Structure formats: structure tokens, C-alpha cells
């Protein structure tokens, strides 16, 4: 599907992209090639292919949740450059 330079310029405008004339031509050729690939995919018969979110049989490998020892508040704060009332103290990011 061959796109026109005007179509590519319109898409670039919608995407808030400023493209030089030579970039428009490069994008026109590349986007046209991508659309050609999609046209080829449209020709495939996928009626018997079930919808899927993942094409491999891999599963997420998650560990079991288990309680483990953690730092005490004192240990967590021992290297803190600034602390107050058992908490880390950091510089304010927003003015009120």
C-alpha cells in the first residue's frame, strides 16, 4: 500500500513531529513497506487459530510467598543521612 507524502505529512502532524522533506520521503517508503507486510498478513486464513495472548507454552515462574527475616527499623535507618521519628527524612519535592 503506497502512501503519499501528504498522508505521511498528515500523520507526522498528528504525532507532533517535524520532518524535513527528505525525512518525509524516507518515512513514506518505510511506512508503505510496513503496510505491505500487514496486507500480506490479511491474506492468511486464521479461522481455525484460537485467540491467544502468548504464542509459547511458557508460564510465569513465581516463587512461593514466604516470610523471611527483614531489617529492624534501626538497621534500616543506621546509614540514613537524615531521619526523624523513626523515618527517613527527605527534602520536599513540592512546595505547598
C-alpha positions, 0 to 999 in steps of 0.5 A: 500500500503506497502512501503519499507524502501528504498522508505521511505529512498528515500523520507526522502532524498528528504525532507532533513531529517535524520532518524535513522533506527528505525525512518525509520521503524516507518515512513514506517508503518505510511506512508503505513497506510496513503496510505491505507486510500487514496486507500480506498478513490479511491474506492468511486464513486464521479461522481455525487459530484460537485467540491467544495472548502468548504464542509459547507454552511458557508460564510465569515462574513465581516463587512461593510467598514466604516470610523471611527475616527483614531489617529492624527499623534501626538497621534500616535507618543506621546509614540514613543521612537524615531521619526523624521519628523513626523515618527517613527524612527527605527534602520536599519535592513540592512546595505547598 
